[in-house]
Amino acid sequence: MKNLLSRYISLSLALRYLNPLRTFFSIITLICLLGVSLGVMVLIVVLSVMGGLQKEIQGNLFAHSPHVQVCYRNDFGVREVIPDWVELSGRLRHVPGVQSTYALIEDYALVDVQGKQRPCFFRAIDTENAAQLEDLKHLIVSGNADLDMGEKAVISSIVAENMGLNVGDTVRVYTTRNFQEISHAYQQTELPLLAEKNAAELDELKKWGKSLKAEQGREEVSQASVDQAFATLNSLLAVPRRDTERSGLLDMIGLLNEGEALEGGKAAFPEGTGKEWEAVLAGFTAERRNEADMECFRKIKELVMPKDLEIIGIYRASQHTPSPDLFIPLVIGQELLGYEDDVVQAVALRVDDPYHVETMLAPVMQALEKEKPASSWVLETWHDRFNSWFELMQKERMMMSFVLSFISLISAFCIMAVMFTVSIQRKREIAVMKALGATPFQVVRVFLWQGVIIGFAGALLGVGLGLLVLEYRMQIQGFLAGIGFDPFPVAFHGTANIPVVVDWGELAWQAVKAFVMVVVASIIPALITARQDPARSLRSM
C-alpha cells in the first residue's frame, strides 16, 4: 500500500488531508460528506415514494374506471343515451384485445343522512359483470362489494368520513333529474309573456288574421303580408320563450306553411285558417300570467322518487384523483334517471393493455360503424379523462427533484469552500512540492482526488441510506406520527401504506449527478492553487 501511495503522491496527500485523526479540518470534510449523502438520500426517498404513489393511483383508477368509454352523439353534437346496449356490448366484446364490456351510467345526486345533505357523484355498474365487481373488491377497506339487484351501495372512504357513515347505515339519494325539470320550470316563469313585451307584434299578427277573405271555399290574402307574418314569427322565436308560447308560435308557422301561392301576388289558405289563427292568438294574454306560471310546473311529466340505499361497503378513495362517491347497481341508476331497462349512457370497455389503449380505438370504431356512422360515436380513453392529473403529478415530481437537488448543490459549494481553505492552510506544502518539481497537474490531482473520494463515498452512502429509509419507511412514519408529525398521511392519499417504486436507473442518475457536482466543485480551487508562484508563496510564509 505504501509503495502504491508513493507512486501516486497526489492520492497519498489527498488521503492525508482527509484523515480525521490529524486536524480539525478533516471533521469539516466529513460534514461535507454527510451533506452529499443526505442530499442523495432525500432525493431517492422522495422520488421513489412519488413514483409509488403515481403507480398506486393509476392502479386504483384502473380498478373502478373504464379503459375506453363509448358514447353516442346526435347530429347536433349532443350526447344521447344508448338504447339496446346489450347487443352493442356483445358486438364490442368480440373485438380482439377487449377483455370485457359493461353498461355505464354516471350522474350527480343529493345524498341525505339524517338531515345532512351532500352532493355526490354516483356510478351505476352492471352487477352481473364479475370482472368489474372483482376489481372493486380490491379497494374495499370495510364491508364488501357484493352488489346485487337490491337497493345497496358502496361508498367512498372520503364521503364516509365526512358524513360519519359506516357499513350498515342507510342513505337517501335524490336524483338530479327532478332538480333539472324543476329548474327549467322556474326559468320558464322568469320569462316575460308575449302579451307583455311583444304586444305590437301580436297586434300585427291579429290584423293579418282579419285580412283573410273567403273566396270559393278558401281564404286569400296578399303574398307580401304572408312574408311579413313569417318574418314576425321568426323574430319572436329567435329569443327564449315559454314552452307553451313557443308551441303556439310554431303552430302559427305551420298554418302559414299550408298556404299556396296564386297569380297576382296572392296566397290561398284552407277554409277556417282565420279561426284557427285567432284561437292560437287568444292564448297569448297578459291576464293569464298566474295560470301560465302554473302551467310550467304542470309540464313536469314524471317525479322520480328518492331511493333509500344500504351501505354494504366502503372503498379506499384518494384526494389526488376524482373518483365516484357512490357505486350502485345498474337498475337503481336507471330508476334514478328514469331510463328503461335497456337504456344506458355509455358502454365501457376494459382492454388487455390499458397503457397502450390508443391502439384499440381503430378496431373498436370499425365495430361501431356497423351500427351507426363513425361520426355518431365518441371514444374517450382513461388517458383523456385523467391526463391532466397525471401530468400534474409528473410536474410535481420534476419540481421536487429540482428543488431537492439544491441540497447536493449546497454541499458542493461547501466542499468548494473547504478546498479553498485547504489551499490556504497547505500553501507552504504546495509551494515546496512545486519547488521540488511537481507539475501543476499533480497539484490539481491532490484536490481532484479529494473531490472524487468525497463524491463517490457520499453518493454511495446516500444510496445506502435512501434504500434503508425506504425499507423501514412504515416504522419511521409511525414514529414521526407518534410525535405529532405525519409526513405521509395514508388516509389522505388513499393508500393502505406508503407506496414505493425503486427505479435503479433513477438511483444511479442521482448518485452520478451528486458525484459530478462534487468533483466540479473541487476542480475550481485546484486550478487556482496550481497557478500560484511557489517562490512568492514561500516568501509570504
C-alpha positions, 0 to 999 in steps of 0.5 A: 500500500505504501509503495502504491501511495508513493507512486501516486503522491497526489492520492497519498496527500489527498488521503492525508488531508482527509484523515480525521485523526490529524486536524480539525479540518478533516471533521469539516470534510466529513460534514461535507460528506454527510451533506452529499449523502443526505442530499442523495438520500432525500432525493431517492426517498422522495422520488421513489415514494412519488413514483409509488404513489403515481403507480398506486393511483393509476392502479386504483383508477384502473380498478373502478374506471373504464379503459375506453368509454363509448358514447353516442352523439346526435347530429347536433353534437349532443350526447344521447343515451344508448338504447339496446346496449346489450347487443352493442356490448356483445358486438364490442366484446368480440373485438380482439384485445377487449377483455370485457364490456359493461353498461355505464351510467354516471350522474350527480345526486343529493345524498341525505343522512339524517338531515345532512345533505351532500352532493355526490357523484354516483356510478351505476355498474352492471352487477352481473359483470364479475370482472368489474365487481372483482376489481372493486373488491380490491379497494374495499377497506370495510364491508364488501362489494357484493352488489346485487339487484337490491337497493345497496351501495358502496361508498367512498372512504372520503364521503364516509368520513365526512358524513360519519357513515359506516357499513350498515347505515342507510342513505337517501339519494335524490336524483338530479333529474327532478332538480333539472325539470324543476329548474327549467320550470322556474326559468320558464316563469322568469320569462316575460309573456308575449302579451307583455313585451311583444304586444305590437307584434301580436297586434300585427299578427291579429290584423293579418288574421282579419285580412283573410277573405273567403273566396270559393271555399278558401281564404286569400290574402296578399303574398307580401303580408304572408312574408311579413307574418313569417318574418314576425314569427321568426323574430319572436322565436329567435329569443327564449320563450315559454314552452307553451308560447313557443308551441303556439308560435310554431303552430302559427308557422305551420298554418302559414306553411299550408298556404299556396301561392296564386297569380297576382301576388296572392296566397290561398289558405284552407277554409277556417285558417282565420279561426284557427289563427285567432284561437292560437292568438287568444292564448297569448294574454297578459291576464293569464300570467298566474295560470301560465306560471302554473302551467310550467310546473304542470309540464313536469311529466314524471317525479322520480322518487328518492331511493333509500340505499344500504351501505354494504361497503366502503372503498379506499378513495384518494384526494389526488384523483376524482373518483365516484362517491357512490357505486350502485347497481345498474337498475337503481341508476336507471330508476334514478334517471328514469331510463328503461331497462335497456337504456344506458349512457355509455358502454365501457370497455376494459382492454388487455393493455390499458397503457397502450389503449390508443391502439384499440380505438381503430378496431373498436370504431370499425365495430361501431360503424356497423351500427351507426356512422363513425361520426355518431360515436365518441371514444374517450380513453382513461388517458383523456379523462385523467391526463391532466392529473397525471401530468400534474403529478409528473410536474410535481415530481420534476419540481421536487427533484429540482428543488431537492437537488439544491441540497447536493448543490449546497454541499458542493459549494461547501466542499468548494469552500473547504478546498479553498481553505485547504489551499490556504492552510497547505500553501507552504506544502504546495509551494515546496512540492512545486519547488521540488518539481511537481507539475501543476497537474499533480497539484490539481490531482491532490484536490481532484482526488479529494473531490472524487473520494468525497463524491463517490463515498457520499453518493454511495452512502446516500444510496445506502441510506435512501434504500434503508429509509425506504425499507423501514419507511412504515416504522419511521412514519409511525414514529414521526406520527407518534410525535405529532408529525405525519409526513405521509398521511395514508388516509389522505392519499388513499393508500393502505401504506406508503407506496414505493417504486425503486427505479435503479436507473433513477438511483444511479442518475442521482448518485452520478449527478451528486458525484459530478457536482462534487468533483466540479466543485473541487476542480475550481480551487485546484486550478487556482492553487496550481497557478500560484508562484511557489517562490512568492508563496514561500516568501509570504510564509 
